[in-house]
Amino acid sequence: MNIENLRRCIPLGSPPQTFVDAIEVARVLFVRYLWIDALLILQDSNDDWQAESTNMGKVYQNGLCNLAATGAAATNGSGLF
């Protein structure tokens, strides 16, 4: 899937459990917007990481809450819980 397709729509056919859990937490908290680094930063692009990493402090600082799946092996891990 290329970047132009992702700009139109992020496919969520079977998202990783970590994403599903984060979406559920956002819904329970009535949060309209959810930042998921793996979806919003091109993971294999140093240029995108450099550009977006300068904004991440503001994203985290201004968020209602921050979730970190530190125990997940990867985005396809066992989720937040």
PyMOL commands that set and color helices and strands:
alter all, ss='L'
color gray80, all
select helices_A, chain A and resi 3-8+17-28+37-40+46-61
alter helices_A, ss='H'
color red, helices_A
deselect
rebuild
show_as cartoon
